[in-house]
């Protein structure tokens, strides 16, 4: 039960500072794409699009809207646990894109 209370406390912090979190995510994505892929245009725009897809999913969670991840959707009226899980998947995907360094066979 304590873990649920701690997790809900983090959700409150996320919602309180959601504008700053989302702006930080956008700035971090742009800096990452510019710093790592400037001149490698086939990766540059792909990385930006991947960040955008995951960013909009986190934004949708923080603002209480439908979350679109790929071809799936988590609706506003779905359970809080499912919505939070979708948000964590989106954050994990967003973070994973930072580790992308091109394809080794490319």
DAFENBEL-V450693 format. One record per pair of residues at least 12 apart in sequence whose C-alpha atoms are under 7 Angstrom apart, sorted by the first residue. I is the first residue (numbers start at 1). J is the second residue. If there is no record, write none. Layout:
# DAFENBEL-V450693
i=I j=J
i=I j=J
This chain:
# DAFENBEL-V450693
i=15 j=62
i=18 j=62
i=22 j=59
i=29 j=48
i=29 j=51
i=32 j=98
i=33 j=47
i=33 j=48
i=43 j=102
i=47 j=97
i=51 j=94
i=51 j=97
i=54 j=90
i=54 j=91
i=54 j=93
i=54 j=94
i=55 j=94
i=57 j=69
i=57 j=87
i=57 j=90
i=58 j=87
i=58 j=90
i=58 j=91
i=61 j=83
i=61 j=87
i=64 j=76
